[in-house]
Amino acid sequence: MGRKKTKLGKVYFTQETEDAIIKYNQSDDMEERENLYREYIWAPFDKLAENVINRFKFPYMEGSFDDVKSEVVSFLVINLHKYAAGKAGFAAATSPGRFEIVHREPTVILDAAHNPHGAKTLANTMQEEFTFGRVIAVVGVFADKDAAGIFNEIKDVIDGVIVTQSSSPRALPANELAKVARAFIDNDRIFIEPDLRTAIEKAIADANHPMEEESVGVLITGSVITVGEARAILKSLKESK
């Protein structure tokens, strides 16, 4: 028996959902944002994503139904900051958080790859689009995701990694993530920094002061929440200058 299709026409976004999204966008408190997402936003997004997939019968050759749904939800989450109350909704949304260059000198790239398939696409793009002398990755992954699969895909396009964690309770602790990374990356190229802001500051500082005359890029990836929080941190760092 096939998967039961979600009934079309169902209202997913109640006033409570919209109010939560607006409050989410207005808050600078990462814990508050996580609570709002978990309690009021995630379930409507999950149902909406399932409906979209069933309705349009998207082909997906390299992943399961749940993988596709995760990608759709990720798109919605990384576009939360563009949400417009009322009928506009996500009408203006593009695709931030997917190989998004958010900073120059050094170049800082955000990519919300949170599974091996997304990480493979990221690695291919890095190889095709950039010629950095060195790439420093800042990686934070959820505990229920395939961290080993992610590192296996990106290991050949990064030269060092700062393992970290977002404020989400679902985040894999940085020290545990480091154990996974050691199977793919030399230990002397792995740094542990649980605080995401400090990890980003270290990556940028290292990129600005390379050991040799080389171009250094910073890649932040591993989860939608990691990328979302990184965007807010980078904005804060820019405004504090």
C-alpha positions as CSV (number, residue, x, y, z in Angstrom):
1,M,0.0,0.0,0.0
2,G,1.3,3.4,-1.0
3,R,1.8,6.4,1.4
4,K,-1.6,8.0,2.2
5,K,-1.7,11.4,0.6
6,T,-2.3,14.5,2.6
7,K,-5.8,15.9,1.9
8,L,-5.4,19.0,-0.3
9,G,-6.8,22.3,0.8
10,K,-6.0,21.9,4.5
11,V,-5.1,25.1,6.3
12,Y,-1.6,24.7,7.8
13,F,-0.8,28.2,8.8
14,T,-3.2,29.4,11.5
15,Q,-3.0,32.8,13.1
16,E,-1.0,31.2,15.9
17,T,1.6,30.0,13.4
18,E,1.9,33.3,11.7
19,D,2.2,35.1,15.0
20,A,5.0,32.7,16.0
21,I,6.9,33.3,12.7
22,I,6.7,37.0,13.2
23,K,7.9,36.7,16.8
24,Y,10.7,34.3,15.6
25,N,11.9,36.9,13.1
26,Q,11.9,39.7,15.7
27,S,13.8,37.8,18.4
28,D,17.5,37.8,18.8
29,D,17.3,35.1,21.6
30,M,18.4,31.8,20.1
31,E,16.7,29.8,22.8
32,E,13.4,31.6,22.3
33,R,13.6,31.1,18.5
34,E,14.2,27.4,18.9
35,N,11.2,27.1,21.3
36,L,9.0,29.0,18.9
37,Y,10.1,26.8,16.0
38,R,9.7,23.5,17.9
39,E,6.3,24.4,19.4
40,Y,4.5,26.3,16.7
41,I,6.3,26.3,13.4
42,W,7.8,22.8,12.7
43,A,4.5,20.8,12.5
44,P,2.8,23.1,10.0
45,F,6.0,23.2,7.9
46,D,6.2,19.4,8.0
47,K,2.6,18.9,6.8
48,L,2.9,21.6,4.2
49,A,6.1,19.9,2.8
50,E,4.3,16.5,2.7
51,N,1.4,18.0,0.8
52,V,3.6,19.7,-1.7
53,I,5.5,16.5,-2.5
54,N,2.4,14.4,-2.8
55,R,0.6,17.0,-5.0
56,F,3.3,17.6,-7.5
57,K,4.8,14.1,-7.4
58,F,8.4,15.3,-7.3
59,P,10.8,12.7,-8.7
60,Y,13.8,12.2,-6.4
61,M,16.2,9.6,-7.6
62,E,18.8,9.6,-4.8
63,G,16.7,9.9,-1.6
64,S,13.7,8.7,0.3
65,F,10.4,10.5,0.8
66,D,11.5,11.8,4.1
67,D,14.8,13.1,2.6
68,V,12.7,15.1,0.1
69,K,10.4,16.4,2.8
70,S,13.4,17.4,4.9
71,E,14.7,19.4,1.9
72,V,11.4,21.2,1.5
73,V,11.2,22.0,5.2
74,S,14.8,23.3,5.1
75,F,13.9,25.6,2.3
76,L,11.0,27.1,4.3
77,V,13.1,27.4,7.4
78,I,16.0,29.2,5.7
79,N,13.5,31.6,4.2
80,L,11.7,32.4,7.5
81,H,13.4,35.8,7.6
82,K,11.6,36.7,4.3
83,Y,8.1,35.7,5.5
84,A,5.6,38.5,4.9
85,A,2.4,38.4,7.0
86,G,-0.9,37.9,5.1
87,K,-1.3,36.6,1.6
88,A,2.3,37.2,0.5
89,G,3.7,34.5,2.7
90,F,6.9,33.2,1.2
91,A,6.2,34.6,-2.3
92,A,9.4,36.5,-2.3
93,A,11.5,33.6,-1.2
94,T,14.5,32.5,-3.2
95,S,17.0,30.0,-1.9
96,P,19.3,31.5,0.8
97,G,21.3,29.1,2.8
98,R,22.1,27.0,-0.2
99,F,25.7,27.9,-1.3
100,E,25.1,31.5,-0.2
101,I,28.0,33.9,-0.1
102,V,27.3,36.2,2.9
103,H,30.7,37.8,3.4
104,R,33.8,38.9,1.5
105,E,37.4,39.2,2.7
106,P,37.3,36.5,3.7
107,T,34.7,34.8,1.6
108,V,32.2,33.1,3.9
109,I,29.8,30.6,2.4
110,L,26.6,29.3,4.1
111,D,25.2,26.0,3.0
112,A,22.4,24.1,4.9
113,A,23.5,20.7,3.7
114,H,22.4,18.3,6.5
115,N,22.6,14.9,4.8
116,P,25.1,13.1,2.5
117,H,23.1,14.0,-0.6
118,G,23.2,17.7,0.1
119,A,26.9,17.5,1.2
120,K,27.8,15.8,-2.1
121,T,26.1,18.7,-4.0
122,L,28.0,21.2,-1.9
123,A,31.3,19.5,-2.5
124,N,30.8,19.4,-6.2
125,T,29.9,23.1,-6.2
126,M,33.0,24.0,-4.2
127,Q,35.2,22.1,-6.7
128,E,33.6,23.6,-9.8
129,E,33.1,27.3,-8.6
130,F,36.1,28.1,-6.4
131,T,39.9,27.8,-6.4
132,F,40.6,28.6,-2.7
133,G,44.1,27.8,-1.5
134,R,42.5,26.5,1.7
135,V,39.0,26.1,3.1
136,I,38.1,26.2,6.8
137,A,34.8,24.5,7.6
138,V,32.6,25.3,10.5
139,V,30.3,22.3,11.0
140,G,27.4,21.7,13.3
141,V,25.1,18.7,12.8
142,F,21.9,17.4,14.5
143,A,22.3,14.2,16.5
144,D,19.8,12.3,14.4
145,K,21.6,13.1,11.1
146,D,24.3,11.1,9.2
147,A,27.3,13.2,10.3
148,A,29.7,10.5,9.0
149,G,28.1,10.7,5.6
150,I,28.4,14.4,5.5
151,F,32.1,14.4,6.4
152,N,32.7,11.7,3.9
153,E,31.4,13.9,1.1
154,I,33.1,17.1,2.1
155,K,36.5,15.8,3.3
156,D,38.2,16.4,0.0
157,V,37.2,20.0,-0.3
158,I,38.1,21.2,3.2
159,D,41.5,21.6,4.7
160,G,40.5,22.0,8.4
161,V,37.3,21.9,10.4
162,I,36.0,23.6,13.5
163,V,33.3,21.3,14.9
164,T,30.7,23.2,16.8
165,Q,27.0,23.0,17.7
166,S,23.9,25.2,17.4
167,S,21.7,26.2,20.3
168,S,19.2,23.5,19.4
169,P,18.7,20.6,21.9
170,R,18.8,18.3,18.8
171,A,22.4,19.4,18.1
172,L,25.2,16.8,18.4
173,P,27.7,17.9,21.0
174,A,30.8,19.3,19.5
175,N,33.1,16.8,21.2
176,E,31.0,13.9,19.8
177,L,31.0,15.4,16.4
178,A,34.8,15.6,16.6
179,K,34.9,11.8,17.1
180,V,33.0,11.3,13.9
181,A,35.2,13.8,12.0
182,R,38.4,11.9,13.0
183,A,37.4,9.0,10.8
184,F,37.7,11.3,7.7
185,I,40.0,14.2,8.7
186,D,43.4,14.2,10.4
187,N,43.2,15.0,14.0
188,D,45.6,17.9,13.8
189,R,43.1,19.6,11.4
190,I,40.1,19.3,13.7
191,F,39.3,22.0,16.3
192,I,36.6,21.8,18.9
193,E,34.6,24.9,19.8
194,P,31.1,24.3,21.2
195,D,30.1,28.0,21.0
196,L,29.0,28.7,17.4
197,R,29.9,32.4,17.6
198,T,33.4,31.7,18.8
199,A,33.8,29.1,16.2
200,I,32.9,31.5,13.4
201,E,35.1,34.2,14.8
202,K,38.1,31.8,14.9
203,A,37.4,30.7,11.3
204,I,37.3,34.3,10.1
205,A,40.4,35.2,12.1
206,D,42.4,32.2,10.7
207,A,41.2,33.1,7.1
208,N,42.3,36.7,7.5
209,H,45.8,35.7,8.7
210,P,46.8,32.7,6.6
211,M,50.1,31.0,7.3
212,E,51.1,31.4,3.6
213,E,50.1,33.8,0.8
214,E,46.9,32.0,-0.2
215,S,43.2,32.6,-0.5
216,V,41.2,31.1,2.3
217,G,37.5,30.5,2.3
218,V,35.2,29.8,5.2
219,L,32.4,27.3,4.8
220,I,29.6,27.0,7.4
221,T,27.4,24.0,7.1
222,G,25.8,20.9,8.7
223,S,22.2,21.9,9.6
224,V,19.5,24.5,8.8
225,I,19.7,25.8,12.4
226,T,23.5,26.1,12.3
227,V,23.3,28.2,9.1
228,G,20.4,30.3,10.4
229,E,22.2,31.1,13.6
230,A,25.4,31.7,11.7
231,R,23.6,34.3,9.5
232,A,22.5,36.2,12.6
233,I,25.9,36.0,14.2
234,L,27.6,37.3,11.0
235,K,25.2,40.2,10.8
236,S,25.9,41.0,14.5
237,L,29.7,40.9,13.9
238,K,29.3,43.2,10.9
239,E,27.2,45.7,12.8
240,S,29.6,45.7,15.7
241,K,32.5,47.0,13.6
